[in-house]
């Protein structure tokens, strides 16, 4: 267990199955927090992370679907987390919407062609 003692605390990490989210979930679990790993399209990754942190850190984890752009989805996620882990103490708002970004140079060239 790390220096920060979060034993008995409940943490929710939106985007918990993503690159940065996994790091946060592991750190919180390593400090003793029970964690809800919220995912949007990576259930397999969330379930694997759940199994990992439960075994490695002896905490309770929950992989739970949540579309953070939809209030009904957030409400359903909250109910499931509260029923499974209890009231939430920590929220890490990590979910992002992924866009395909054009490189700056490509965008600049396409603008020049239209002008």
HUJOMO-V732148 format. One record per residue. PHI is phi in whole degrees, -180 to 180 (* if undefined). BURIAL is 1 if it has 24 or more other C-alpha atoms within 12 Angstrom, else 0. D_FIRST is the distance of its C-alpha to the first C-alpha in whole Angstrom. Layout:
PHI:BURIAL:D_FIRST ; PHI:BURIAL:D_FIRST
This chain:
*:0:0 ; -78:0:4 ; -62:0:7 ; -77:0:8 ; -96:0:8 ; -110:0:9 ; -56:0:9 ; 83:0:13 ; -90:1:14 ; -117:1:16 ; -120:1:16 ; -115:1:19 ; -120:1:19 ; -74:1:23 ; 67:1:24 ; -66:1:20 ; -93:1:22 ; -81:1:23 ; -55:0:22 ; -74:0:20 ; -58:1:19 ; -61:1:17 ; -63:0:15 ; -65:1:15 ; -60:1:14 ; -63:1:11 ; -65:1:10 ; -64:1:10 ; -64:1:9 ; -64:1:5 ; -92:1:5 ; 101:1:7 ; -76:1:10 ; -78:1:13 ; -128:1:15 ; -102:1:19 ; -101:1:19 ; -85:1:23 ; -131:1:25 ; -112:1:29 ; -134:1:30 ; -129:1:27 ; -61:0:27 ; -60:0:26 ; -65:1:24 ; -66:1:22 ; -67:1:22 ; -65:0:21 ; -66:1:18 ; -56:1:17 ; -61:1:18 ; -61:1:15 ; -72:1:12 ; -64:1:13 ; -73:0:13 ; -75:0:10 ; -112:1:8 ; 55:0:10 ; -119:1:11 ; -98:1:15 ; -127:1:16 ; -138:1:20 ; -93:1:22 ; -137:1:25 ; -71:1:28 ; -157:1:29 ; -101:1:31 ; -70:1:31 ; -93:0:34 ; -123:0:35 ; -56:0:35 ; -65:0:36 ; -67:0:33 ; -64:0:30 ; -62:0:32 ; -65:0:31 ; -62:1:28 ; -61:1:27 ; -60:0:29 ; -64:1:27 ; -64:1:23 ; -61:0:24 ; -68:0:26 ; -89:0:23 ; -111:1:20 ; 107:1:21 ; -68:0:22 ; -83:1:20 ; -103:0:19 ; -133:0:18 ; -124:1:20 ; -111:1:20 ; -88:0:24 ; -115:1:23 ; -66:1:26 ; -134:0:29 ; -97:0:33 ; -86:0:33 ; -121:0:37 ; -87:0:39 ; -98:0:40 ; -77:0:43 ; -59:0:43 ; -55:0:44 ; -64:0:47 ; -62:0:48 ; -64:0:48 ; -62:0:50 ; -65:0:53 ; -66:0:53 ; -68:0:54 ; -64:0:56 ; -69:0:58 ; -84:0:58 ; -91:0:60
